């Protein structure tokens, strides 16, 4: 056999093998259907992947906004804490000033944790102090003490024991 015959024999064998392994028309339809299903699955997967990427981008944007708000909130909270501390110090100083400006009112009567509470306590304490002062003045007017030395009168011996009567008599005699 020469080279040409060998080649022809090999080609014939390859052609027969191709014919033997060639798919039948039904197999081709099945393969086409599978290919179409896989194309659809690939398109669905690509669509889902695209939606997932969009969702990730949206969530990352939301996350950065939340982080920004959180940073602003933390800064605002720190500033609020400073303002509260300054307010506490100012109220404390105001309380001291009000107490020193009203020395006639008992210190314990002027209390409060806010300026409004201190002012209300001061008003109440002032009202009470004025009421007490007016009451004391009225009592003082009712109890008049005569000017000069009191008149000398005899001591009443009613209700005294005999011994007390003797002591009173001795005392009266020694004063004369």
Beta strands, then each sheet from edge to edge (+ up, - down):
end
